[in-house]
Amino acid sequence: MKENEDTKVKTIIETDDCFAYTAEEPDGEITYHLQINNVTLHFFNEEWQIALKFLKEVVKEFPDSN
């Protein structure tokens, strides 16, 4: 996918199958993206905060998975 030249992409973490990054759009808005295998989720800031809170609760349910 070709990004707008003015969009600043910052990698949060990258593995063989997963990629998390932020994109600062030309208007200054930051979007958050999770790519897991062939699924990509895109979030605006408010949605990202909700997703993080949810995922933290999910992780608590699997304490031995670290």
Sequence and secondary structure as in RCSB ss.txt:
>XXXX:A:sequence
MKENEDTKVKTIIETDDCFAYTAEEPDGEITYHLQINNVTLHFFNEEWQIALKFLKEVVKEFPDSN
>XXXX:A:secstr
    TT EEEEEEE SSEEEEEEE TTS EEEEEEETTEEEEE HHHHHHHHHHHHHHHHT GGG 
